[in-house]
Each structure stands twice: as C-alpha cells, then as structure tokens.
Amino acid sequence: MFSISVERTVDKPIAEVFRILSDHANYSQFKAVDKSRLVKEGNDESNGLGAVREIQAAGATLHEEIVAFEPPYLLGYIITYSKPLPYKHELGEIRLTEKAGKTHVHWRSRGHINIPLLGNWYFDKQVEKVGQRAFGSILKFIDNMPAPSAK
C-alpha cells in the first residue's frame, strides 16, 4: 500500500490556494505535471463534484474524479483510471485550513498498485516517493507564485 501525506503552510489566502488547486485544466503549470486537462465538467461547477481531470506526469496517465468539493476547505478525488500501472485508489484528499492569513494544506493519497505475481510493494514505494515529491513541489510552486496584480 502507498500512503502519501504532505503538509505545508502557503503564504497565500485560503480562497486563492483552493482556486489554484481546483483548477484542473491548469495543473500543467506545475513542474511535476507534464499535461493536464478537464475531461468532464462537474455537476454544478466545471471543476466541482463529478468533474474528471486527466493528469500526465512521470510517464503515467491518471484520471481523477472529484468526489468532495467544499470550497475553500476540501477537495477530494479518486483515481478511476491509470496507466501504465493499475491503481486501486482509496483516498485522495486536499484539506485547507486558514491560519493568520496563510493557508495550511494537508494533501493525502492512499491506495496500492495491483499487479498479480509481481512485487507490488516495490511499485507502491515508487508511487509513494514520486507522489511525496510531486505534491510538495506543487505546494512550493503555489507558495512562490506572485500575488495577482490589482486591476
């Protein structure tokens, strides 16, 4: 089983951090992501509940369905399709908490790679290692983004 947990306090308002993290079509702005697109719009909001995003990163393609959408505090997702490795995904969750004008982010993902007859533990450890780095890199990028200019 892989278990990824990354926490970081970002020096941005909670609404801005949530907006950036829920903007699925623009994940390719992050160094850890090669391509991203919105495959299916959500029920009430394009990036909301029911939306499906496709992420291509580190040689993998993942489809993530949004299963929890509570702006600006919670974004939950489940991996419904993956290649080349078959994911059995149990949890994808980004929780945000406002702290003195900053945003504490706790990003978790849990599941396992299911390949019969092979050492699944090896693939789980690789996903865990790459995921830790990718989530941390995304949050660091957001923290270092310039503030939107006033118009």
VEXFI-450327 format. One record per atom (N, C-alpha, C): atom name; x, y, z. Coordinates in Angstrom, 2 decimals. Example, Ala and Ser with C-alpha at 12.3 -4.5 7.8 and 13.67 -1.06 7.14 Angstrom:
+------+---------+---------+---------+
: atom :      px :      py :      pz :
+------+---------+---------+---------+
:    N :   13.19 :   -5.69 :    7.80 :
:   CA :   12.30 :   -4.50 :    7.80 :
:    C :   13.20 :   -3.30 :    7.80 :
:    N :   12.85 :   -2.25 :    7.08 :
:   CA :   13.67 :   -1.06 :    7.14 :
:    C :   12.90 :    0.03 :    7.87 :
+------+---------+---------+---------+
//
This chain:
+------+---------+---------+---------+
: atom :      px :      py :      pz :
+------+---------+---------+---------+
:    N :    0.85 :   -1.19 :    0.00 :
:   CA :    0.00 :    0.00 :    0.00 :
:    C :    0.89 :    1.24 :    0.00 :
:    N :    0.50 :    2.24 :   -0.79 :
:   CA :    1.20 :    3.51 :   -0.72 :
:    C :    0.37 :    4.47 :    0.12 :
:    N :    1.08 :    5.31 :    0.84 :
:   CA :    0.43 :    6.33 :    1.66 :
:    C :    1.27 :    7.59 :    1.57 :
:    N :    0.68 :    8.62 :    0.98 :
:   CA :    1.37 :    9.89 :    0.77 :
:    C :    0.70 :   10.92 :    1.66 :
:    N :    1.51 :   11.68 :    2.37 :
:   CA :    0.97 :   12.75 :    3.21 :
:    C :    1.97 :   13.91 :    3.18 :
:    N :    1.51 :   15.04 :    2.67 :
:   CA :    2.35 :   16.23 :    2.58 :
:    C :    1.61 :   17.38 :    3.24 :
:    N :    2.30 :   18.09 :    4.13 :
:   CA :    1.72 :   19.27 :    4.77 :
:    C :    2.64 :   20.45 :    4.53 :
:    N :    2.03 :   21.58 :    4.26 :
:   CA :    2.80 :   22.81 :    4.03 :
:    C :    1.89 :   24.00 :    4.31 :
:    N :    2.47 :   25.03 :    4.89 :
:   CA :    1.75 :   26.29 :    5.06 :
:    C :    2.18 :   27.21 :    3.93 :
:    N :    1.19 :   27.68 :    3.18 :
:   CA :    1.41 :   28.50 :    2.00 :
:    C :    1.05 :   29.94 :    2.35 :
:    N :    1.90 :   30.86 :    1.98 :
:   CA :    1.70 :   32.27 :    2.30 :
:    C :    0.76 :   32.93 :    1.29 :
:    N :   -0.45 :   32.39 :    1.23 :
:   CA :   -1.50 :   32.91 :    0.35 :
:    C :   -2.84 :   32.72 :    1.05 :
:    N :   -3.83 :   33.54 :    0.71 :
:   CA :   -5.17 :   33.36 :    1.29 :
:    C :   -5.78 :   32.02 :    0.86 :
:    N :   -6.59 :   31.46 :    1.72 :
:   CA :   -7.17 :   30.14 :    1.51 :
:    C :   -7.98 :   30.06 :    0.20 :
:    N :   -8.74 :   31.08 :   -0.12 :
:   CA :   -9.57 :   31.05 :   -1.34 :
:    C :   -8.68 :   30.97 :   -2.59 :
:    N :   -7.56 :   31.67 :   -2.57 :
:   CA :   -6.65 :   31.65 :   -3.72 :
:    C :   -6.00 :   30.27 :   -3.88 :
:    N :   -5.57 :   29.68 :   -2.76 :
:   CA :   -4.93 :   28.36 :   -2.81 :
:    C :   -5.94 :   27.32 :   -3.31 :
:    N :   -7.18 :   27.38 :   -2.80 :
:   CA :   -8.20 :   26.44 :   -3.25 :
:    C :   -8.47 :   26.60 :   -4.75 :
:    N :   -8.57 :   27.84 :   -5.20 :
:   CA :   -8.83 :   28.11 :   -6.61 :
:    C :   -7.73 :   27.50 :   -7.49 :
:    N :   -6.49 :   27.67 :   -7.10 :
:   CA :   -5.37 :   27.13 :   -7.88 :
:    C :   -5.39 :   25.60 :   -7.88 :
:    N :   -5.60 :   25.00 :   -6.70 :
:   CA :   -5.58 :   23.54 :   -6.60 :
:    C :   -6.78 :   22.89 :   -7.29 :
:    N :   -7.88 :   23.60 :   -7.41 :
:   CA :   -9.06 :   23.00 :   -8.05 :
:    C :   -9.17 :   23.35 :   -9.54 :
:    N :   -8.21 :   24.10 :  -10.07 :
:   CA :   -8.20 :   24.47 :  -11.49 :
:    C :   -7.51 :   23.36 :  -12.29 :
:    N :   -8.25 :   22.28 :  -12.52 :
:   CA :   -7.69 :   21.04 :  -13.07 :
:    C :   -7.01 :   21.20 :  -14.41 :
:    N :   -7.58 :   22.00 :  -15.28 :
:   CA :   -7.04 :   22.14 :  -16.62 :
:    C :   -5.68 :   22.83 :  -16.63 :
:    N :   -5.31 :   23.48 :  -15.53 :
:   CA :   -4.05 :   24.22 :  -15.49 :
:    C :   -2.98 :   23.58 :  -14.61 :
:    N :   -3.12 :   22.31 :  -14.28 :
:   CA :   -2.09 :   21.64 :  -13.48 :
:    C :   -0.76 :   21.56 :  -14.21 :
:    N :   -0.78 :   21.69 :  -15.53 :
:   CA :    0.47 :   21.61 :  -16.29 :
:    C :    1.39 :   22.80 :  -16.01 :
:    N :    0.90 :   23.81 :  -15.29 :
:   CA :    1.78 :   24.91 :  -14.88 :
:    C :    2.78 :   24.46 :  -13.81 :
:    N :    2.49 :   23.32 :  -13.17 :
:   CA :    3.37 :   22.81 :  -12.13 :
:    C :    4.47 :   21.95 :  -12.74 :
:    N :    5.69 :   22.10 :  -12.23 :
:   CA :    6.84 :   21.38 :  -12.75 :
:    C :    6.64 :   19.86 :  -12.71 :
:    N :    5.92 :   19.36 :  -11.73 :
:   CA :    5.73 :   17.92 :  -11.56 :
:    C :    4.71 :   17.33 :  -12.54 :
:    N :    4.01 :   18.17 :  -13.30 :
:   CA :    2.94 :   17.70 :  -14.20 :
:    C :    3.30 :   18.05 :  -15.64 :
:    N :    3.23 :   17.04 :  -16.52 :
:   CA :    3.54 :   17.26 :  -17.93 :
:    C :    2.35 :   17.85 :  -18.69 :
:    N :    1.18 :   17.27 :  -18.50 :
:   CA :   -0.04 :   17.75 :  -19.16 :
:    C :   -1.22 :   17.58 :  -18.22 :
:    N :   -2.23 :   18.41 :  -18.42 :
:   CA :   -3.46 :   18.28 :  -17.64 :
:    C :   -4.62 :   18.79 :  -18.48 :
:    N :   -5.78 :   18.21 :  -18.24 :
:   CA :   -6.98 :   18.70 :  -18.91 :
:    C :   -8.21 :   18.26 :  -18.15 :
:    N :   -9.26 :   19.00 :  -18.34 :
:   CA :  -10.54 :   18.66 :  -17.75 :
:    C :  -11.26 :   17.75 :  -18.75 :
:    N :  -11.49 :   16.50 :  -18.37 :
:   CA :  -12.13 :   15.52 :  -19.25 :
:    C :  -13.65 :   15.67 :  -19.20 :
:    N :  -14.16 :   15.93 :  -18.00 :
:   CA :  -15.61 :   16.05 :  -17.81 :
:    C :  -15.87 :   17.13 :  -16.78 :
:    N :  -16.78 :   18.04 :  -17.10 :
:   CA :  -17.13 :   19.10 :  -16.15 :
:    C :  -17.94 :   18.53 :  -15.00 :
:    N :  -17.84 :   19.22 :  -13.87 :
:   CA :  -18.59 :   18.82 :  -12.69 :
:    C :  -20.07 :   19.12 :  -12.81 :
:    N :  -20.83 :   18.66 :  -11.84 :
:   CA :  -22.29 :   18.79 :  -11.85 :
:    C :  -22.74 :   20.25 :  -11.79 :
:    N :  -22.23 :   21.01 :  -10.83 :
:   CA :  -22.66 :   22.40 :  -10.65 :
:    C :  -21.58 :   23.42 :  -11.04 :
:    N :  -20.33 :   23.04 :  -10.90 :
:   CA :  -19.20 :   23.90 :  -11.28 :
:    C :  -18.27 :   23.08 :  -12.16 :
:    N :  -17.58 :   23.72 :  -13.08 :
:   CA :  -16.76 :   22.95 :  -14.02 :
:    C :  -15.72 :   22.09 :  -13.31 :
:    N :  -15.11 :   22.57 :  -12.23 :
:   CA :  -14.10 :   21.81 :  -11.51 :
:    C :  -14.66 :   21.15 :  -10.25 :
:    N :  -15.97 :   21.18 :  -10.08 :
:   CA :  -16.60 :   20.70 :   -8.85 :
:    C :  -16.91 :   19.22 :   -8.84 :
:    N :  -17.81 :   18.86 :   -7.95 :
:   CA :  -18.22 :   17.48 :   -7.74 :
:    C :  -18.59 :   16.82 :   -9.06 :
:    N :  -18.01 :   15.64 :   -9.31 :
:   CA :  -18.28 :   14.91 :  -10.53 :
:    C :  -17.32 :   15.21 :  -11.67 :
:    N :  -16.52 :   16.28 :  -11.55 :
:   CA :  -15.55 :   16.60 :  -12.61 :
:    C :  -14.50 :   15.48 :  -12.69 :
:    N :  -13.97 :   15.30 :  -13.88 :
:   CA :  -12.89 :   14.33 :  -14.08 :
:    C :  -11.74 :   15.07 :  -14.76 :
:    N :  -10.58 :   14.97 :  -14.16 :
:   CA :   -9.39 :   15.59 :  -14.73 :
:    C :   -8.41 :   14.51 :  -15.14 :
:    N :   -7.64 :   14.79 :  -16.18 :
:   CA :   -6.59 :   13.88 :  -16.61 :
:    C :   -5.26 :   14.56 :  -16.32 :
:    N :   -4.40 :   13.81 :  -15.65 :
:   CA :   -3.06 :   14.30 :  -15.30 :
:    C :   -2.05 :   13.36 :  -15.95 :
:    N :   -1.07 :   13.93 :  -16.64 :
:   CA :    0.04 :   13.15 :  -17.15 :
:    C :    1.30 :   13.65 :  -16.47 :
:    N :    1.96 :   12.72 :  -15.78 :
:   CA :    3.17 :   13.08 :  -15.03 :
:    C :    4.03 :   11.85 :  -14.82 :
:    N :    5.32 :   12.03 :  -14.92 :
:   CA :    6.30 :   10.97 :  -14.66 :
:    C :    5.99 :    9.69 :  -15.43 :
:    N :    5.52 :    9.83 :  -16.68 :
:   CA :    5.24 :    8.69 :  -17.52 :
:    C :    3.90 :    8.01 :  -17.24 :
:    N :    3.11 :    8.56 :  -16.35 :
:   CA :    1.81 :    7.97 :  -16.01 :
:    C :    0.68 :    8.88 :  -16.47 :
:    N :   -0.47 :    8.26 :  -16.75 :
:   CA :   -1.70 :    8.99 :  -17.04 :
:    C :   -2.72 :    8.58 :  -15.99 :
:    N :   -3.30 :    9.58 :  -15.34 :
:   CA :   -4.29 :    9.32 :  -14.29 :
:    C :   -5.56 :   10.10 :  -14.59 :
:    N :   -6.71 :    9.48 :  -14.37 :
:   CA :   -7.99 :   10.18 :  -14.39 :
:    C :   -8.46 :   10.24 :  -12.95 :
:    N :   -8.73 :   11.46 :  -12.49 :
:   CA :   -9.16 :   11.68 :  -11.11 :
:    C :  -10.55 :   12.29 :  -11.12 :
:    N :  -11.48 :   11.61 :  -10.45 :
:   CA :  -12.84 :   12.12 :  -10.33 :
:    C :  -12.99 :   12.86 :   -9.01 :
:    N :  -13.57 :   14.04 :   -9.06 :
:   CA :  -13.78 :   14.84 :   -7.84 :
:    C :  -14.98 :   14.26 :   -7.09 :
:    N :  -14.73 :   13.81 :   -5.86 :
:   CA :  -15.77 :   13.18 :   -5.05 :
:    C :  -16.14 :   14.02 :   -3.83 :
:    N :  -15.38 :   15.06 :   -3.56 :
:   CA :  -15.70 :   16.00 :   -2.48 :
:    C :  -15.24 :   17.38 :   -2.94 :
:    N :  -16.13 :   18.36 :   -2.80 :
:   CA :  -15.82 :   19.71 :   -3.25 :
:    C :  -16.52 :   20.69 :   -2.32 :
:    N :  -15.75 :   21.21 :   -1.35 :
:   CA :  -16.28 :   22.13 :   -0.36 :
:    C :  -15.36 :   23.35 :   -0.27 :
:    N :  -15.51 :   24.29 :   -1.23 :
:   CA :  -14.64 :   25.47 :   -1.26 :
:    C :  -14.78 :   26.28 :    0.02 :
:    N :  -13.71 :   26.82 :    0.56 :
:   CA :  -12.31 :   26.64 :    0.16 :
:    C :  -11.57 :   25.66 :    1.05 :
:    N :  -12.26 :   24.65 :    1.58 :
:   CA :  -11.66 :   23.80 :    2.61 :
:    C :  -11.30 :   22.38 :    2.20 :
:    N :  -11.99 :   21.81 :    1.22 :
:   CA :  -11.79 :   20.40 :    0.93 :
:    C :  -11.96 :   20.11 :   -0.56 :
:    N :  -11.01 :   19.35 :   -1.08 :
:   CA :  -11.07 :   18.83 :   -2.44 :
:    C :  -10.72 :   17.35 :   -2.33 :
:    N :  -11.68 :   16.48 :   -2.66 :
:   CA :  -11.45 :   15.05 :   -2.59 :
:    C :  -11.54 :   14.44 :   -3.97 :
:    N :  -10.71 :   13.45 :   -4.22 :
:   CA :  -10.70 :   12.81 :   -5.54 :
:    C :  -10.37 :   11.33 :   -5.41 :
:    N :  -10.72 :   10.59 :   -6.44 :
:   CA :  -10.39 :    9.17 :   -6.51 :
:    C :   -9.86 :    8.89 :   -7.91 :
:    N :   -8.78 :    8.14 :   -8.01 :
:   CA :   -8.22 :    7.77 :   -9.30 :
:    C :   -9.08 :    6.65 :   -9.87 :
:    N :   -9.69 :    6.92 :  -11.03 :
:   CA :  -10.60 :    5.96 :  -11.65 :
:    C :   -9.97 :    5.23 :  -12.83 :
:    N :   -8.87 :    5.77 :  -13.34 :
:   CA :   -8.17 :    5.17 :  -14.48 :
:    C :   -6.71 :    5.51 :  -14.34 :
:    N :   -5.86 :    4.54 :  -14.65 :
:   CA :   -4.42 :    4.80 :  -14.61 :
:    C :   -3.69 :    3.88 :  -15.57 :
:    N :   -2.62 :    4.43 :  -16.14 :
:   CA :   -1.71 :    3.60 :  -16.94 :
:    C :   -0.33 :    4.22 :  -16.83 :
:    N :    0.72 :    3.51 :  -16.89 :
:   CA :    0.79 :    2.08 :  -17.16 :
:    C :    0.51 :    1.20 :  -15.93 :
:    N :    0.57 :    1.76 :  -14.73 :
:   CA :    0.34 :    0.95 :  -13.52 :
:    C :   -1.13 :    0.99 :  -13.11 :
:    N :   -1.69 :   -0.16 :  -12.72 :
:   CA :   -3.09 :   -0.19 :  -12.28 :
:    C :   -3.22 :    0.22 :  -10.81 :
:    N :   -3.82 :    1.36 :  -10.56 :
:   CA :   -4.03 :    1.86 :   -9.21 :
:    C :   -5.33 :    1.31 :   -8.63 :
:    N :   -5.31 :    0.95 :   -7.37 :
:   CA :   -6.53 :    0.75 :   -6.60 :
:    C :   -6.48 :    1.87 :   -5.57 :
:    N :   -7.17 :    2.96 :   -5.87 :
:   CA :   -7.07 :    4.18 :   -5.08 :
:    C :   -8.17 :    4.24 :   -4.04 :
:    N :   -7.79 :    4.51 :   -2.80 :
:   CA :   -8.75 :    4.56 :   -1.70 :
:    C :   -9.06 :    5.98 :   -1.23 :
:    N :   -8.08 :    6.88 :   -1.38 :
:   CA :   -8.25 :    8.23 :   -0.84 :
:    C :   -7.36 :    9.21 :   -1.58 :
:    N :   -7.94 :   10.32 :   -1.96 :
:   CA :   -7.21 :   11.47 :   -2.45 :
:    C :   -7.90 :   12.67 :   -1.81 :
:    N :   -7.16 :   13.42 :   -1.02 :
:   CA :   -7.82 :   14.50 :   -0.27 :
:    C :   -6.85 :   15.65 :   -0.05 :
:    N :   -7.36 :   16.85 :   -0.31 :
:   CA :   -6.60 :   18.07 :   -0.03 :
:    C :   -7.46 :   18.89 :    0.94 :
:    N :   -6.97 :   19.04 :    2.17 :
:   CA :   -7.68 :   19.82 :    3.19 :
:    C :   -6.92 :   21.12 :    3.43 :
:    N :   -7.66 :   22.22 :    3.45 :
:   CA :   -7.06 :   23.53 :    3.66 :
:    C :   -7.63 :   24.15 :    4.93 :
:    N :   -6.76 :   24.79 :    5.69 :
:   CA :   -7.15 :   25.47 :    6.92 :
:    C :   -6.51 :   26.85 :    6.92 :
:    N :   -7.30 :   27.86 :    7.23 :
:   CA :   -6.78 :   29.23 :    7.27 :
:    C :   -6.08 :   29.46 :    8.60 :
:    N :   -4.87 :   30.04 :    8.52 :
:   CA :   -4.09 :   30.33 :    9.72 :
:    C :   -3.42 :   31.68 :    9.55 :
:    N :   -3.96 :   32.70 :   10.19 :
:   CA :   -3.38 :   34.05 :   10.20 :
:    C :   -3.09 :   34.56 :    8.79 :
:    N :   -4.06 :   34.43 :    7.89 :
:   CA :   -3.90 :   34.94 :    6.53 :
:    C :   -3.14 :   34.01 :    5.60 :
:    N :   -2.63 :   32.93 :    6.15 :
:   CA :   -1.93 :   31.93 :    5.35 :
:    C :   -2.81 :   30.69 :    5.26 :
:    N :   -2.39 :   29.72 :    4.48 :
:   CA :   -3.18 :   28.51 :    4.30 :
:    C :   -2.34 :   27.27 :    4.61 :
:    N :   -2.81 :   26.49 :    5.57 :
:   CA :   -2.17 :   25.21 :    5.85 :
:    C :   -2.84 :   24.16 :    4.97 :
:    N :   -2.03 :   23.44 :    4.19 :
:   CA :   -2.53 :   22.43 :    3.27 :
:    C :   -2.06 :   21.06 :    3.74 :
:    N :   -2.99 :   20.12 :    3.83 :
:   CA :   -2.66 :   18.73 :    4.11 :
:    C :   -3.19 :   17.90 :    2.94 :
:    N :   -2.27 :   17.37 :    2.13 :
:   CA :   -2.60 :   16.63 :    0.92 :
:    C :   -2.27 :   15.16 :    1.16 :
:    N :   -3.28 :   14.30 :    1.03 :
:   CA :   -3.08 :   12.87 :    1.27 :
:    C :   -3.58 :   12.05 :    0.09 :
:    N :   -2.91 :   10.94 :   -0.13 :
:   CA :   -3.34 :    9.97 :   -1.14 :
:    C :   -2.94 :    8.59 :   -0.64 :
:    N :   -3.88 :    7.64 :   -0.81 :
:   CA :   -3.62 :    6.30 :   -0.31 :
:    C :   -4.23 :    5.27 :   -1.27 :
:    N :   -3.52 :    4.17 :   -1.44 :
:   CA :   -4.01 :    3.10 :   -2.29 :
:    C :   -2.92 :    2.08 :   -2.49 :
:    N :   -3.06 :    1.26 :   -3.52 :
:   CA :   -1.98 :    0.35 :   -3.86 :
:    C :   -2.00 :    0.02 :   -5.34 :
:    N :   -0.86 :   -0.46 :   -5.78 :
:   CA :   -0.69 :   -0.88 :   -7.16 :
:    C :   -0.98 :   -2.38 :   -7.19 :
:    N :   -1.84 :   -2.79 :   -8.09 :
:   CA :   -2.30 :   -4.17 :   -8.11 :
:    C :   -1.81 :   -4.88 :   -9.37 :
:    N :   -0.64 :   -5.52 :   -9.26 :
:   CA :   -0.10 :   -6.30 :  -10.37 :
:    C :    0.16 :   -7.70 :   -9.84 :
:    N :   -0.69 :   -8.66 :  -10.19 :
:   CA :   -0.51 :  -10.02 :   -9.68 :
:    C :    0.86 :  -10.58 :  -10.06 :
:    N :    1.42 :  -11.34 :   -9.14 :
:   CA :    2.69 :  -12.06 :   -9.32 :
:    C :    3.93 :  -11.18 :   -9.30 :
:    N :    3.77 :   -9.88 :   -9.16 :
:   CA :    4.94 :   -9.01 :   -9.07 :
:    C :    5.02 :   -8.40 :   -7.68 :
:    N :    6.15 :   -7.84 :   -7.38 :
:   CA :    6.34 :   -7.22 :   -6.07 :
:    C :    5.61 :   -5.90 :   -5.97 :
:    N :    4.33 :   -5.94 :   -5.64 :
:   CA :    3.53 :   -4.71 :   -5.54 :
:    C :    4.15 :   -3.71 :   -4.58 :
:    N :    4.80 :   -4.20 :   -3.53 :
:   CA :    5.42 :   -3.32 :   -2.55 :
:    C :    6.43 :   -2.39 :   -3.22 :
:    N :    7.15 :   -2.88 :   -4.24 :
:   CA :    8.13 :   -2.05 :   -4.94 :
:    C :    7.42 :   -0.89 :   -5.65 :
:    N :    6.35 :   -1.19 :   -6.38 :
:   CA :    5.62 :   -0.16 :   -7.11 :
:    C :    4.95 :    0.82 :   -6.15 :
:    N :    4.41 :    0.29 :   -5.05 :
:   CA :    3.81 :    1.17 :   -4.04 :
:    C :    4.84 :    2.15 :   -3.49 :
:    N :    6.03 :    1.67 :   -3.21 :
:   CA :    7.09 :    2.55 :   -2.67 :
:    C :    7.50 :    3.60 :   -3.69 :
:    N :    7.54 :    3.22 :   -4.97 :
:   CA :    7.89 :    4.19 :   -6.01 :
:    C :    6.82 :    5.27 :   -6.14 :
:    N :    5.55 :    4.86 :   -6.13 :
:   CA :    4.44 :    5.83 :   -6.21 :
:    C :    4.49 :    6.75 :   -5.00 :
:    N :    4.77 :    6.20 :   -3.83 :
:   CA :    4.86 :    7.00 :   -2.61 :
:    C :    5.97 :    8.04 :   -2.72 :
:    N :    7.13 :    7.61 :   -3.17 :
:   CA :    8.29 :    8.51 :   -3.30 :
:    C :    8.02 :    9.63 :   -4.31 :
:    N :    7.53 :    9.26 :   -5.49 :
:   CA :    7.25 :   10.25 :   -6.54 :
:    C :    6.12 :   11.18 :   -6.10 :
:    N :    5.08 :   10.62 :   -5.49 :
:   CA :    3.94 :   11.42 :   -5.03 :
:    C :    4.33 :   12.44 :   -3.98 :
:    N :    5.14 :   12.03 :   -3.01 :
:   CA :    5.61 :   12.97 :   -1.98 :
:    C :    6.31 :   14.16 :   -2.62 :
:    N :    7.21 :   13.86 :   -3.55 :
:   CA :    7.95 :   14.94 :   -4.22 :
:    C :    7.03 :   15.82 :   -5.04 :
:    N :    6.11 :   15.19 :   -5.79 :
:   CA :    5.22 :   15.96 :   -6.68 :
:    C :    4.30 :   16.87 :   -5.87 :
:    N :    3.65 :   16.35 :   -4.82 :
:   CA :    2.74 :   17.17 :   -4.01 :
:    C :    3.51 :   18.32 :   -3.36 :
:    N :    4.68 :   18.01 :   -2.82 :
:   CA :    5.49 :   19.05 :   -2.20 :
:    C :    5.91 :   20.11 :   -3.19 :
:    N :    6.28 :   19.70 :   -4.40 :
:   CA :    6.69 :   20.63 :   -5.45 :
:    C :    5.54 :   21.55 :   -5.86 :
:    N :    4.33 :   20.99 :   -5.98 :
:   CA :    3.17 :   21.79 :   -6.35 :
:    C :    2.89 :   22.84 :   -5.29 :
:    N :    2.92 :   22.45 :   -4.03 :
:   CA :    2.63 :   23.40 :   -2.95 :
:    C :    3.72 :   24.47 :   -2.84 :
:    N :    4.96 :   24.09 :   -3.07 :
:   CA :    6.05 :   25.06 :   -3.06 :
:    C :    5.87 :   26.06 :   -4.21 :
:    N :    5.50 :   25.57 :   -5.38 :
:   CA :    5.26 :   26.43 :   -6.54 :
:    C :    4.17 :   27.45 :   -6.22 :
:    N :    3.06 :   26.98 :   -5.64 :
:   CA :    1.96 :   27.88 :   -5.29 :
:    C :    2.44 :   28.93 :   -4.28 :
:    N :    3.21 :   28.51 :   -3.31 :
:   CA :    3.73 :   29.43 :   -2.29 :
:    C :    4.59 :   30.52 :   -2.93 :
:    N :    5.31 :   30.17 :   -3.98 :
:   CA :    6.22 :   31.13 :   -4.63 :
:    C :    5.59 :   31.91 :   -5.78 :
:    N :    4.33 :   31.63 :   -6.10 :
:   CA :    3.67 :   32.38 :   -7.19 :
:    C :    3.51 :   33.83 :   -6.78 :
:    N :    3.71 :   34.74 :   -7.72 :
:   CA :    3.49 :   36.15 :   -7.40 :
:    C :    2.01 :   36.41 :   -7.11 :
:    N :    1.77 :   37.39 :   -6.27 :
:   CA :    0.39 :   37.76 :   -5.95 :
:    C :   -0.27 :   38.31 :   -7.21 :
:    N :   -1.57 :   38.03 :   -7.40 :
:   CA :   -2.26 :   38.59 :   -8.58 :
:    C :   -2.21 :   40.11 :   -8.53 :
:    N :   -1.98 :   40.71 :   -9.68 :
:   CA :   -1.92 :   42.18 :   -9.70 :
:    C :   -3.31 :   42.77 :   -9.61 :
:    N :   -3.41 :   43.88 :   -8.90 :
:   CA :   -4.69 :   44.57 :   -8.77 :
:    C :   -5.01 :   45.30 :  -10.07 :
:    N :   -6.23 :   45.19 :  -10.52 :
:   CA :   -6.61 :   45.85 :  -11.79 :
:    C :   -7.65 :   46.89 :  -11.55 :
+------+---------+---------+---------+
//
